[in-house]
């Protein structure tokens, strides 16, 4: 295997290109004077908006000489870069740093800091605007270029967003057991081949393989490590309204950040509702317990939310709110394709084809009290889930659930309780 330092030195000698940017580091005491924060943020965002690349700090971009970074200031330089990637780029970037020793002009070894910026499934804005790497320099994108990039990296294009590679993750970050659960008895493919066929992994521009968004969502133990908002925020309140923010904790019965692969999130959300809903007992000849919600309806609602939400929207997560008289389920993204609200029970439109396909292969989890479904897998590819939840919930509570669009970026479902409390 080639030595990383030798490989990088050869690239430096060849000069900057579409994948390499060189920066000399200038200190004033222990503080970094150059390169400036905004300049570094622009360079990193430009790489992420193109095909990815690497910044090398400690090398002159004019002479290509290794000027180096003092050993006792490497930590300062690394923190500087990571903070800029997180705080000065929107959405934040995950970068990979590596410390290497390279020979300077006097042949003495000096430390440099390599900053690998992967190609991103998102479009990133830096302090000076939207940039993209073109050749050996960054270029601000024209409105039509920006619109095209947003389109390619969100809801359309030749591949859906859930089929895009997550460049900051490696195929090895996926859990082998979570991939193998999709293997059929007739499949003798190796794990990578299986993952490619299922849309769990895809080839990158650099020629390697990376997990797709769908692969991270269903085959990583912690999808939120790479897709920060791919989790469910669940809160149960005492009353019928969201309390004043200053006193919110007083009125919360329960709260949980539900993480993990999507199937674990579905099970976790159902269990959250089960443990927080109230059960009313009616005495006739014996006793009949009536829970507030039909769990099968809740199950269908959560499956639809994780399967059809827009994962390209940064800063938005699924929110599950339990009040004394209803459940509100907020899902990021408007309706997929040409759907309208009144079409939901009758038509099927899938935003995330790869996610839906994988969910249709995972068995319904056991051990969820009150879940009564004849379906064997999480996803119903016949498109009957919305109809089931509407009919069953209305039969249970006497009130039909309501879907509402909040602007163009959020869909809210309200499921009413059978025995609302004050």
GICORGI-V408738 format. One record per helix or strand of 2 or more residues. SS is the DSSP state (a for helix, b for strand). FROM is the first residue (numbers start at 1). LEN is the number of residues. If there is no record, write none. Layout:
BEGIN
ss | from | len
SS | FROM | LEN
SS | FROM | LEN
END
This chain:
BEGIN
ss | from | len
a | 4 | 11
b | 20 | 4
b | 26 | 3
b | 31 | 4
a | 37 | 13
b | 53 | 5
a | 71 | 17
b | 95 | 9
b | 109 | 9
b | 125 | 2
b | 131 | 4
b | 137 | 4
a | 143 | 10
a | 161 | 3
a | 171 | 3
a | 176 | 5
a | 191 | 8
b | 201 | 3
b | 209 | 4
a | 213 | 7
a | 223 | 3
b | 232 | 6
a | 245 | 7
b | 252 | 7
a | 262 | 15
b | 279 | 5
b | 287 | 5
a | 295 | 14
b | 318 | 5
b | 326 | 7
a | 341 | 3
a | 353 | 7
a | 385 | 13
b | 402 | 5
b | 410 | 7
END
